[in-house]
Amino acid sequence: MDMIHKPKSPKDTEKVFLREIFSVLLLWLISKKEVHGYELMKMLDEDGGFALVASSKIYPLLAQLTKKGLISSKTRMQGKRARKSYSITSKGLLHIKKSKKCLHESKLKSQFLMEMLR
């Protein structure tokens, strides 16, 4: 996987790994349809597996993904309120593809994922 976030020390490796997986999850969700930040949070909350993910974590990550060119954003007025919606870029789709390939290239990674999903 291309690491979006590089660890500063060995202690940060786990956090970086989880952040990278979460980044790919967000990219995957955004690849399904154009979506705004609140809608992403609502989807994650309704799923139940990510109920504790706060907006203070998602919005900075969306900003980083935008800065890296993996997603693009548009601001639209909805009534009196400005809403920023996100869509995947070709670079973002390539990142998902590379992440998938990375997971499939290793028998251990594939076996690990299959066992974790059972």
Buried (B, 14 or more C-beta within 10 A) or exposed (E): BEEBBEBEEEEEEEEBBEBBEBBBBBBBBBBEEBBBBEBBBEEBEEEEEBEEBEEEBBBEBBEBBBEBEBBBBEEEEEEEEEBBBBBBBEEBBEBBEEBEEEBEEEEEEEEEEEEEEE
